[in-house]
Amino acid sequence: MGVLAILRYPIKAMLGERLASAAPTAGGVEGDREWVVVDRATGERIANKRGPTDPRIRATRAELLPGGDVRVTLPDGTTAEGADVAPALSDLLERPVALRRCGDRSGGSLGAPGGHQDFAPVHLLTTRTLAHLSALHPDIAWDVRRFRPNLVLDDGDRPGAFTEDDLVGRALTGPGGVRITVGLPTPRCVVPTRAHEELPADPRVLRTLAADHRVGLGRFGNQPCAGAYAEVDRAGALAVGEVLVVGEGATAPDEALRATVRRLEARFPA
């Protein structure tokens, strides 16, 4: 399974950047969702899932600079970096905001990713899933940017399946030593339906997944899914163009999914 793209989103809810290589650790891709924008008066996160998202944030691009600072490119094309980012975003949003950095990223797992990711250290998406969705509804723009994955994996362009489902419980090992284990399909929210650069808002994206690919996640319900959440079992280098070897699962994917759901139900009791 080839690595077609590696993506990172240094500030949650903003546009991100493509990388030629990365060294994923237990906390995911270095710098991914490292910061989140918060309202200085209320402490409210201006983020995708756990708070309202301002479209001006979604139209801003973030990049991680050497040394760890972040640079943003605002919708009008102006840039700011380092200590100038928060004031620039405050002017953009017309209210005082700050950047809140995540804590320790030395550990990360499903439900406790370490950074400001929604649920997992790594989110991946396959080309066959995109091809399948395009075959189901060719009039919808099934662009990878709607789904904001970290890894786009090339398993061909033949429609017919949501192929991440078959990876649940399996380890993906790269030539640089990295080992990533797929935990469960990614439940989708409204984020993929929103306008994204030149892509128009399209509520049919979520409706399609709700109609064609609901996955039973135990107490968490039957969720519309596309992509998969994963954990990094062993840190290592990873580059675009490399091939990840898919290991044999100890159990079938459906049983591996049930085991993951049981683990999450124990972590998040009702």
Secondary structure in CASP SS format (residue, H / E / C, confidence):
PFRMAT SS
TARGET T0000
AUTHOR 0000-0000-0000
METHOD secondary structure of the structure
MODEL  1
M C 1.00
G E 1.00
V E 1.00
L E 1.00
A E 1.00
I E 1.00
L E 1.00
R E 1.00
Y C 1.00
P C 1.00
I E 1.00
K C 1.00
A C 1.00
M C 1.00
L E 1.00
G C 1.00
E E 1.00
R E 1.00
L E 1.00
A C 1.00
S E 1.00
A E 1.00
A C 1.00
P C 1.00
T E 1.00
A C 1.00
G C 1.00
G E 1.00
V C 1.00
E C 1.00
G C 1.00
D C 1.00
R C 1.00
E C 1.00
W E 1.00
V E 1.00
V E 1.00
V E 1.00
D E 1.00
R C 1.00
A C 1.00
T C 1.00
G C 1.00
E C 1.00
R E 1.00
I C 1.00
A C 1.00
N C 1.00
K C 1.00
R C 1.00
G C 1.00
P C 1.00
T C 1.00
D C 1.00
P H 1.00
R H 1.00
I H 1.00
R H 1.00
A C 1.00
T C 1.00
R E 1.00
A E 1.00
E E 1.00
L E 1.00
L C 1.00
P C 1.00
G C 1.00
G C 1.00
D C 1.00
V E 1.00
R E 1.00
V E 1.00
T E 1.00
L C 1.00
P C 1.00
D C 1.00
G C 1.00
T C 1.00
T E 1.00
A E 1.00
E E 1.00
G H 1.00
A H 1.00
D H 1.00
V H 1.00
A H 1.00
P H 1.00
A H 1.00
L H 1.00
S H 1.00
D H 1.00
L H 1.00
L H 1.00
E C 1.00
R C 1.00
P C 1.00
V E 1.00
A E 1.00
L E 1.00
R E 1.00
R E 1.00
C C 1.00
G C 1.00
D C 1.00
R C 1.00
S C 1.00
G C 1.00
G C 1.00
S E 1.00
L C 1.00
G C 1.00
A E 1.00
P C 1.00
G C 1.00
G C 1.00
H C 1.00
Q C 1.00
D C 1.00
F C 1.00
A C 1.00
P C 1.00
V E 1.00
H E 1.00
L E 1.00
L E 1.00
T E 1.00
T H 1.00
R H 1.00
T H 1.00
L H 1.00
A H 1.00
H H 1.00
L H 1.00
S H 1.00
A H 1.00
L H 1.00
H C 1.00
P C 1.00
D C 1.00
I C 1.00
A C 1.00
W C 1.00
D C 1.00
V H 1.00
R H 1.00
R H 1.00
F C 1.00
R C 1.00
P C 1.00
N C 1.00
L E 1.00
V E 1.00
L E 1.00
D E 1.00
D C 1.00
G C 1.00
D C 1.00
R C 1.00
P C 1.00
G C 1.00
A C 1.00
F C 1.00
T H 1.00
E H 1.00
D H 1.00
D H 1.00
L H 1.00
V C 1.00
G C 1.00
R C 1.00
A E 1.00
L E 1.00
T E 1.00
G C 1.00
P C 1.00
G E 1.00
G E 1.00
V C 1.00
R E 1.00
I E 1.00
T E 1.00
V E 1.00
G E 1.00
L E 1.00
P E 1.00
T E 1.00
P E 1.00
R C 1.00
C C 1.00
V C 1.00
V H 1.00
P H 1.00
T H 1.00
R C 1.00
A C 1.00
H E 1.00
E C 1.00
E C 1.00
L E 1.00
P C 1.00
A C 1.00
D C 1.00
P C 1.00
R H 1.00
V H 1.00
L H 1.00
R H 1.00
T H 1.00
L H 1.00
A H 1.00
A H 1.00
D H 1.00
H C 1.00
R E 1.00
V E 1.00
G E 1.00
L C 1.00
G H 1.00
R H 1.00
F H 1.00
G C 1.00
N E 1.00
Q E 1.00
P E 1.00
C E 1.00
A E 1.00
G E 1.00
A E 1.00
Y E 1.00
A E 1.00
E E 1.00
V E 1.00
D E 1.00
R E 1.00
A C 1.00
G C 1.00
A E 1.00
L E 1.00
A E 1.00
V C 1.00
G C 1.00
E C 1.00
V E 1.00
L C 1.00
V E 1.00
V E 1.00
G C 1.00
E C 1.00
G C 1.00
A C 1.00
T C 1.00
A C 1.00
P H 1.00
D H 1.00
E H 1.00
A H 1.00
L H 1.00
R H 1.00
A H 1.00
T H 1.00
V H 1.00
R H 1.00
R H 1.00
L H 1.00
E H 1.00
A H 1.00
R H 1.00
F C 1.00
P C 1.00
A C 1.00
END
